[in-house]
């Protein structure tokens, strides 16, 4: 039997790249002979992360259209033409049975070319509000895998399949790891831990809020595990010099072993990126979401509200967190009924085996 050949395109952020790799791994798990090739955007993080995961990748000369007047927009038409031509060459050479787009700049030209060449196509939309690339591609692709209800406002209803977001299983496997996590981060096993995560680069508002309110948290008997991000190393270094040795606050530029961080945490304060939200639904901890205001179409707020509207998380607006962080935290930290309600509600939001469901759709398309 002929081995399945698949191209996966897109990237730009971990929120696109990690689902793409999860899909690839699910296909390889189903059949190790499956041949998978990635297409990304030159200079973006997929060009590093995909080879690290063991897959080959081609890069397109493509970037987004700037929303304001900007001289970089002058090159945009040439980038699109170049990327369409290169996508066609890649497809003719690789001869895929299915082409998949996960969002991001590179998925646009690759999937457009594939659909014009008669190759079955599928897109995976992580957010509750779809990105512009996937909205443009919606009418030309064969299948659309989504993680939230209500996306028929933007996508043809007959193409939509509810699969959830494929997530890194190693991140959400936290059962029985609390003691290991506490020891790994040098935390006190007798204190409750509040985990702050603002993404790999960090979040200015969350960082400034923690700086302002950490003494209140420590005075109340809590300890802090804080990923401040690569963009805020200097300010975090200054703060670390002010902290008394042995004080219950642990600063990290980036936490690689997120499973241990989640396992050690009793409460979580996080940005509301699609993949972060999907992971948190599997963690079952009282969660506060702080949507970033610096993303297209404010989709993080829409991601957050999908949980908040069901009582599965609490919302703290980015504009409010500097002043109100401790006040918002107190509404849950001292209310066991609120904690139980949040944990029960967020557990119901978890969508299991999303990578396997998407793999099923891909294999079905290849056989249709």
Phi, psi and omega in degrees: 000134183295134179290140178291137179242125188227136170252131175244126185236152177123186180140215182103318178223164177300331180295339174261321188288314184295321173297322180298316180292323178298320177296314179301315180296323179295321178293319180291326177294321179294316180212106182301341180278352179302134181256121185235133178229140180256151172231124182232192178255132180304137177084355180263167191293341178296334181292342176258315188288324182294311176299326177299329179275358175096017181241152178278155182210142170251146179251137176259150174275087186211148175208175181280160175278124180293137185283340177253166176301123185205136182297338179296338179292340181297329181273352186302313180301323180290324177295319180297312180299314179301316183290324177295317180295315181292324178300317178300319179295318180297316182295317179296323181285316186279331181055062182287152171276331179213144172243135185239139174241135181247013183093161185102165189304315189289336184289334181299297181296325182294312182287328176297314179297317181298315181295324178289336181266005176081016178273131177303138186229149180217139172242148177243116182258118184278330191266162175283344173236113189293147176289162185295324180299312181291328177294322179292321184282344191307319185283342184258343181274167182270327186217146180228113179265128186232165182245353183228153175286159171087007182279000175290355172291335182242336184244149174301125188302323185290346180265348188279135173231126178279110182239337190082175179267132176288126184239165180285110185298329182294338182281328187261359179275086187247357182304124177075012184256003186301312182298319178296317180295316179301314180292318182301319183264004178068036182266166179270120183294346182264001179245150174284143184247133173253121180262127176248124181227122180245020183093172186295326179276337182102171180226117185303313184296317179296316180299315180293326178293319179295318178302319184286326190247001188296328179296324178295320179294316180294319180297331180277000175096010179264160173241158190238130170245119196226114170268107185271343174093157185294333184281352187233033181297316184297312181292326178292323177298318179298318180293320183299331179287339180273344185277131178295133178307134181089355179293152191277054175220123184245117182260138177222137174297310182212135179260110180284320184265074183294334177299320179289325177294314178297320181294323182284335187284144170256331178221147185230133173242121190215154164298170186242040172298153186303316184286324176299316180297316180298319177297315184297331177296337179266350186271330177061047176239149175303125192234138173246125181255133181238088184298138175287134176275359188256032179238157184301135175055022177052039186291339178293325176297320179293322175299313182298317184294335176299330176270314185301320182294342179254012179071022185263352178198164174254144180259131168239118181292143180304320182291339184260342193295327181300319182272325194250007185307306185295321179300318180291319180297320182301331182296340181245323185302329183251015183233098184294326178296319178296319179297314180297317180298315179297315181296317180294319183289320182289329178297327179290341182276347183292133178249115187277151171055039181297321180297322179292321179296318180292320177301319177300318180295320180295313179296321177298318178298320182294336183261355184277000000 
